[in-house]
Amino acid sequence: MVATVYHADLAEAQADPVLAALLGRSPTSTPFDRLDWLSLLADMCLPGAKCVIAVARDGDAVATLPLCRTAEGFAPLGTWYSFFVRPVCNDTDRAPALLAALARSMAPAGAARLTPMPEREAEALAAAFRASGWIGTLEPCDTNYILELNGRSFDAYWAARPGALRETVRRKGGKGIVSLRIETTFSEADWNAYEAIYARSWKPEEGNPAFLCAFAMAEAEAGALRMGVAEIDGEPVAAQFWTVEGGTAWIHKLAHDEASRKHSPGTLLSAALFRHVIDVDRVRTVDFGTGDNPYKRDWMEAARPRYALAFYRPAAISQWPQLAKLAARRVLKRRRAAHLVSRQSAV
């Protein structure tokens, strides 16, 4: 018998040893599944939201899904800082039944819109919604660039980079104008430098710098922080915030001062951090987060889609307008497909 419960107090969830193990730091964990990340996110980025951890349990098998209750239905417990949101389960064989139980338990909300999600988890959750009587869509919404190293050293990885990138690092690095350092401990001075550089960069205004700082401090205490700083004449001109966990290097933030762009401090710093996480930390993967930014293609070797789920309960009258729009979209899609087949047959 599968039982479901919603933990509105994330500290309460932390007290459950099974949840603490499933959503804690481990050799295979990611920052975005951890209870401490979700708690920090809820407290500092979503203070007015009704954040919960939905849990389905069948004996020792458990599935969890971080959610926010809203007037429009369920939304993800995530923000622009989250590389992804997803359900987490400790039993692959029983996952379909557990996810279906979660979907059934969400029925009173009438709607669930969850994004961005990895493909495997998105497909599994969409199947659970459909099996539980929901109607909706699963569509690509973003791009995630990654690097799978497959045992390569930095030198082997670097030899496969575009020639223009390698030449930039060779020429600009050879001039000795930019000095680089990578820190694994939190420094208030370095963090203040990062924030100042970010403010002078091409990046949009930071959404919640206090949250990011608190996260960096926590990661430093866990030994996961990789803070890169580039300086010219002792003045910080570029900074990057990475973490290392579960065999993956996660690139959270990077910025450089536009006034120093001709010296390519950001590019030099990226190369130094890639070397560090590959040869020193010996990660298996580097994850550049979401966003189809052209510059990521020089550093990464693969792109994979992230997905958006939008599902509605037919019995929820408030969702009938959304269901009508969805039905109209499907009719239009079928008509376009039929028209295309007709044109191809004519040719």
DABEL-V509175 format. One record per backbone hydrogen bond with DSSP energy under -1.0 kcal/mol. CO is the residue of the C=O (numbers start at 1). NH is the residue of the N-H. If there is no record, write none. Layout:
co:CO nh:NH
co:CO nh:NH
This chain:
co:3 nh:57
co:5 nh:55
co:7 nh:53
co:9 nh:13
co:10 nh:14
co:11 nh:15
co:13 nh:16
co:16 nh:20
co:17 nh:21
co:18 nh:22
co:19 nh:23
co:23 nh:35
co:26 nh:29
co:30 nh:33
co:34 nh:38
co:35 nh:39
co:36 nh:40
co:37 nh:41
co:38 nh:42
co:39 nh:43
co:40 nh:44
co:41 nh:45
co:41 nh:46
co:46 nh:49
co:49 nh:51
co:50 nh:69
co:52 nh:67
co:53 nh:7
co:54 nh:65
co:55 nh:5
co:56 nh:63
co:57 nh:3
co:58 nh:61
co:61 nh:58
co:62 nh:90
co:63 nh:56
co:64 nh:88
co:65 nh:54
co:66 nh:77
co:67 nh:52
co:68 nh:75
co:70 nh:73
co:73 nh:70
co:74 nh:113
co:75 nh:68
co:76 nh:78
co:79 nh:82
co:88 nh:64
co:94 nh:98
co:95 nh:99
co:96 nh:100
co:97 nh:101
co:98 nh:102
co:99 nh:103
co:100 nh:104
co:101 nh:105
co:102 nh:106
co:104 nh:107
co:106 nh:109
co:107 nh:110
co:110 nh:313
co:111 nh:74
co:112 nh:311
co:114 nh:309
co:116 nh:85
co:117 nh:307
co:118 nh:122
co:119 nh:123
co:120 nh:124
co:121 nh:125
co:122 nh:126
co:123 nh:127
co:124 nh:128
co:125 nh:129
co:126 nh:130
co:127 nh:131
co:129 nh:134
co:130 nh:133
co:135 nh:312
co:137 nh:310
co:139 nh:308
co:142 nh:306
co:143 nh:291
co:144 nh:304
co:145 nh:288
co:146 nh:301
co:146 nh:302
co:147 nh:286
co:149 nh:152
co:153 nh:157
co:154 nh:158
co:155 nh:159
co:157 nh:160
co:158 nh:161
co:162 nh:166
co:163 nh:167
co:164 nh:168
co:165 nh:169
co:166 nh:170
co:167 nh:171
co:168 nh:172
co:169 nh:173
co:170 nh:174
co:173 nh:176
co:179 nh:231
co:181 nh:229
co:183 nh:227
co:187 nh:191
co:188 nh:192
co:189 nh:193
co:190 nh:194
co:191 nh:195
co:192 nh:196
co:193 nh:197
co:194 nh:198
co:195 nh:199
co:196 nh:200
co:198 nh:201
co:200 nh:258
co:208 nh:212
co:209 nh:213
co:210 nh:214
co:211 nh:215
co:212 nh:216
co:213 nh:217
co:214 nh:218
co:215 nh:219
co:216 nh:220
co:217 nh:221
co:218 nh:222
co:219 nh:224
co:220 nh:223
co:224 nh:244
co:226 nh:242
co:227 nh:183
co:228 nh:240
co:229 nh:181
co:230 nh:237
co:230 nh:238
co:231 nh:179
co:232 nh:235
co:235 nh:232
co:237 nh:257
co:238 nh:230
co:239 nh:255
co:240 nh:228
co:241 nh:252
co:241 nh:253
co:242 nh:226
co:243 nh:250
co:245 nh:248
co:247 nh:284
co:247 nh:285
co:248 nh:245
co:249 nh:287
co:250 nh:243
co:253 nh:241
co:255 nh:239
co:257 nh:260
co:258 nh:261
co:260 nh:263
co:261 nh:264
co:264 nh:268
co:265 nh:269
co:266 nh:270
co:267 nh:271
co:268 nh:272
co:269 nh:273
co:270 nh:274
co:271 nh:275
co:272 nh:276
co:273 nh:277
co:274 nh:278
co:275 nh:279
co:276 nh:280
co:276 nh:281
co:277 nh:283
co:284 nh:149
co:285 nh:249
co:286 nh:147
co:287 nh:251
co:289 nh:145
co:291 nh:293
co:293 nh:296
co:294 nh:297
co:296 nh:300
co:302 nh:146
co:304 nh:144
co:306 nh:141
co:306 nh:142
co:307 nh:117
co:308 nh:139
co:309 nh:114
co:310 nh:137
co:311 nh:112
co:312 nh:135
co:313 nh:316
co:316 nh:319
co:317 nh:320
co:319 nh:323
co:320 nh:324
co:321 nh:325
co:322 nh:326
co:323 nh:327
co:324 nh:328
co:325 nh:329
co:326 nh:330
co:327 nh:331
co:328 nh:332
co:329 nh:333
co:330 nh:334
co:331 nh:335
co:332 nh:336
co:333 nh:337
co:334 nh:338
co:335 nh:339
co:336 nh:340
co:337 nh:341
co:338 nh:342
co:339 nh:343
co:340 nh:344
co:341 nh:345
co:342 nh:346
co:343 nh:347
